[in-house]
Amino acid sequence: MGIAPFVPGLCLAQADSGRSASEPDRRPNIVYIMTDDHACQAVGAYGHPIARLAPTPNIDRLARAGILFRESFVENSISAPSRATLLTGMYSHHHGQTTLQYGIMDTTCVHFPELLQEAGYETALFGKWHLSIEPKGFDWYDIFYDQGEYYNPVMRTPETDGAYLRQEGYATQIVTDHALAWLDAHREDGRPFCLMIHHKAPHRNWMAERRYLELYEDVEFPEPPTLFDDYATRGDQMRQQQLTIDKHMGYAFDFKVEELKDEPTLPYIRASWDLAMQTLTPEERQAWDEAYARMNRDFLAQRPEGRDLLRWKYQRFIHDYCRTIRSVDDQIGRVLDYLEAHGLAENTIVVYASDQGFFLGEHGLYDKRFMYEEAFRTPLIMAWPGHIRPGTECRELVQNIDWAPTLLDVAGVVPPASMDGRSLVPLFGNGRAKGWRRALYYQYYDYPAVGNVRLHYGIRTDRYKLIHWYGPGEAGDPDIDCWELYDLKRDPHEVHNVCDDPHYRKVRARLEAQLNRERQRIGAE
C-alpha cells in the first residue's frame, strides 16, 4: 500500500463535520477482509514457523503498512456468533447468536453498516454470511449458501429473490472478482464506501485451488510441541471432546484419501465427502484425483501406525490448510493492488481479520470453540496511510466486540451505547492507550453440538487465564463443574493446570472475584 505522512493526534470523530455540499467527501473508505478459521500461526507477520514455510506476503505487506495487533481475541470462538459480534459490537448473549443454531439472533440489533449507510456511505458485502437473518445495512451483497463451497459455489444477491445461482470457478477468486467489479461500478461517484470481503477459506475441508493442489508437497511443517498432549492435568471435558486430528477427522473428507472413505469415522464426516466433491466439474475432478493419487501413493502402500500415523495426518491437514491460504493471500494482493492503481489507497483503511483462531495440531486438535489460546486468539491487522504509523505493533488486549465501534469511529460516526466494545482508534498512534482494559471475557455456548465441546466461560489477563467448565451432560456425558488456571508466562502452551496448586491460591481467588464482577457487569448468564 502507498504510505502517506503519519498525522499523530488526528481527531477522527470531527472529520468532515463541517463539509459543504460542494466539497469533496474525504471520509475514509473502509475495506474489511475476513477469512474463516485463519490461525495466527499461519500468518507470516506473527512470526510462527509454519508461516515461514508457507508465507503470506500480501497479508504481511498490510502489516508493514499499518498496525499488527498481537493480543487480539474473540468473545466466542465459533463462526455465526463471531459474525454477529462483528456486525453489532456486542457479546453473544446480547445479540442472541450464541451458537450456530438458526433463528436465535436478535433482529432488532443495530448493525454497524446501517449506521454507515445513514451517514452517506455505500456499503457492500461479498462471500460468507452464515447468519439466518437477512443482511441489512448493505446497498449490495452477493453471499454464499450456508458455509459456501470451494469449487463452483452458489450465491445470491438482493435481485435473485432468495434463489442461489451457481458461480463458475474457485470461491476465493470469485469473491474477489465480484468485490472489485462492485468497486469498478461505484468508485466514481465520490461517496465513501464500506466494502466487506468474507472468504470461505481456510474453513474445513481445505480444498485447494487447482494450481495449488500439490503446493508445499516437498515441505515438512514443524509439529506443535503439544501434538501428543495427553491432557493429564485437564478435566473430563478434554476426554469427551471430538476434535482430535488422530481420532475425529475423516480419511476422505479431511485427508483426501478416498480409497479409505469407509474407514470408521463420525457419521457427519463420512456424509460430507460426497457433498464437498459434487460441485467439481469433470475436468476439476480429474485434476484432483490425479494429484492426490500421486500424493497418497506411498501412504497407501505402507500405512503408518501409532504416532507415525498421527504425524502423517497432521502433515496432510496442515499442507491442505496452507494451500487454501495461499489463494487468500493472492486475492488480498489483488485488492491492495487495485486500491493503489485507482488512487484509493491513501484514503482507505484496510482491515484483515479472521472470524476466530484455529488449532493447527496444538493439543492434538483441529477446529476452534475452546478458550485455549490458538482458538481464542485471532489475527487482526489494520492499515490506514497517514493515520496509522507503518510497522506499529499493539500488545493491548483487544477483542472482536471492538471491530464495529472502530469502523464507525474512523468514519466519524459515534458508536451507539448498545455496543459492548470500544474503538481501537486510540491505539493507532503507538499501540498503547492510557486506561485500556486489563482483562477479556469469553463464553462458549454450543453444546451439545459438533465437536462435543462442553460449555465454559472464563477470563484472561496479560498473564493468567481462568476457565470454568460447567453444565449437565448429554448423550452419556457426565455433568461437569471444574476449573482450569494457566500461568501463561510460565506455561504458554497451557498444559499445566495449576488451579489446585497452593502456590496459586491467591491468584485463583483474585481471578474468580474479577470474573464474577465482569459477568455481573456485562449481564452474562
Rosetta blueprint (number, residue, H / E / L):
1 M L
2 G L
3 I L
4 A L
5 P L
6 F L
7 V L
8 P L
9 G L
10 L L
11 C L
12 L H
13 A H
14 Q H
15 A L
16 D L
17 S L
18 G L
19 R L
20 S L
21 A L
22 S L
23 E L
24 P L
25 D L
26 R L
27 R L
28 P L
29 N E
30 I E
31 V E
32 Y E
33 I E
34 M E
35 T E
36 D L
37 D L
38 H L
39 A L
40 C H
41 Q H
42 A H
43 V L
44 G H
45 A H
46 Y H
47 G L
48 H L
49 P H
50 I H
51 A H
52 R H
53 L H
54 A L
55 P L
56 T L
57 P H
58 N H
59 I H
60 D H
61 R H
62 L H
63 A H
64 R H
65 A H
66 G L
67 I E
68 L E
69 F E
70 R L
71 E L
72 S E
73 F E
74 V L
75 E L
76 N L
77 S L
78 I L
79 S H
80 A H
81 P H
82 S H
83 R H
84 A H
85 T H
86 L H
87 L H
88 T H
89 G L
90 M L
91 Y L
92 S H
93 H H
94 H H
95 H H
96 G L
97 Q L
98 T L
99 T L
100 L L
101 Q L
102 Y L
103 G L
104 I L
105 M L
106 D L
107 T L
108 T L
109 C L
110 V L
111 H L
112 F H
113 P H
114 E H
115 L H
116 L H
117 Q H
118 E H
119 A L
120 G L
121 Y L
122 E E
123 T E
124 A E
125 L E
126 F E
127 G E
128 K L
129 W L
130 H L
131 L L
132 S L
133 I L
134 E L
135 P L
136 K L
137 G L
138 F L
139 D L
140 W E
141 Y E
142 D E
143 I E
144 F E
145 Y L
146 D L
147 Q L
148 G L
149 E L
150 Y L
151 Y E
152 N L
153 P L
154 V E
155 M E
156 R E
157 T L
158 P H
159 E H
160 T H
161 D L
162 G L
163 A L
164 Y L
165 L E
166 R E
167 Q L
168 E L
169 G L
170 Y E
171 A H
172 T H
173 Q H
174 I H
175 V H
176 T H
177 D H
178 H H
179 A H
180 L H
181 A H
182 W H
183 L H
184 D H
185 A H
186 H H
187 R L
188 E L
189 D L
190 G L
191 R L
192 P L
193 F E
194 C E
195 L E
196 M E
197 I E
198 H E
199 H L
200 K L
201 A L
202 P L
203 H L
204 R L
205 N L
206 W L
207 M L
208 A L
209 E L
210 R H
211 R H
212 Y H
213 L L
214 E L
215 L L
216 Y L
217 E L
218 D L
219 V L
220 E L
221 F L
222 P L
223 E L
224 P L
225 P L
226 T L
227 L L
228 F L
229 D L
230 D L
231 Y L
232 A L
233 T L
234 R L
235 G L
236 D L
237 Q H
238 M H
239 R H
240 Q H
241 Q L
242 Q L
243 L L
244 T E
245 I H
246 D H
247 K H
248 H H
249 M L
250 G L
251 Y L
252 A L
253 F L
254 D L
255 F L
256 K L
257 V L
258 E H
259 E H
260 L H
261 K L
262 D L
263 E L
264 P L
265 T L
266 L L
267 P H
268 Y H
269 I H
270 R H
271 A H
272 S H
273 W H
274 D H
275 L H
276 A H
277 M H
278 Q L
279 T L
280 L L
281 T L
282 P H
283 E H
284 E H
285 R H
286 Q H
287 A H
288 W H
289 D H
290 E H
291 A H
292 Y H
293 A H
294 R H
295 M H
296 N H
297 R H
298 D H
299 F H
300 L H
301 A H
302 Q L
303 R L
304 P L
305 E L
306 G H
307 R H
308 D H
309 L H
310 L H
311 R H
312 W H
313 K H
314 Y H
315 Q H
316 R H
317 F H
318 I H
319 H H
320 D H
321 Y H
322 C H
323 R H
324 T H
325 I H
326 R H
327 S H
328 V H
329 D H
330 D H
331 Q H
332 I H
333 G H
334 R H
335 V H
336 L H
337 D H
338 Y H
339 L H
340 E H
341 A H
342 H L
343 G L
344 L L
345 A H
346 E H
347 N H
348 T E
349 I E
350 V E
351 V E
352 Y E
353 A E
354 S E
355 D L
356 Q L
357 G L
358 F L
359 F E
360 L E
361 G L
362 E H
363 H H
364 G H
365 L E
366 Y E
367 D E
368 K L
369 R L
370 F L
371 M L
372 Y L
373 E H
374 E H
375 A H
376 F H
377 R E
378 T L
379 P L
380 L E
381 I E
382 M E
383 A E
384 W L
385 P L
386 G L
387 H L
388 I L
389 R L
390 P L
391 G L
392 T E
393 E E
394 C E
395 R L
396 E L
397 L L
398 V E
399 Q E
400 N H
401 I H
402 D H
403 W H
404 A H
405 P H
406 T H
407 L H
408 L H
409 D H
410 V H
411 A L
412 G L
413 V L
414 V L
415 P L
416 P L
417 A L
418 S L
419 M L
420 D L
421 G L
422 R L
423 S L
424 L L
425 V H
426 P H
427 L H
428 F L
429 G L
430 N L
431 G L
432 R L
433 A L
434 K L
435 G L
436 W L
437 R L
438 R L
439 A L
440 L E
441 Y E
442 Y E
443 Q E
444 Y E
445 Y L
446 D L
447 Y L
448 P L
449 A L
450 V L
451 G L
452 N L
453 V L
454 R L
455 L L
456 H E
457 Y E
458 G E
459 I E
460 R E
461 T L
462 D L
463 R L
464 Y E
465 K E
466 L E
467 I E
468 H E
469 W E
470 Y E
471 G E
472 P L
473 G L
474 E L
475 A L
476 G L
477 D L
478 P L
479 D L
480 I E
481 D E
482 C E
483 W E
484 E E
485 L E
486 Y E
487 D E
488 L L
489 K L
490 R L
491 D L
492 P L
493 H L
494 E L
495 V L
496 H L
497 N L
498 V L
499 C L
500 D L
501 D L
502 P H
503 H H
504 Y H
505 R H
506 K H
507 V H
508 R H
509 A H
510 R H
511 L H
512 E H
513 A H
514 Q H
515 L H
516 N H
517 R H
518 E H
519 R H
520 Q H
521 R H
522 I H
523 G L
524 A L
525 E L
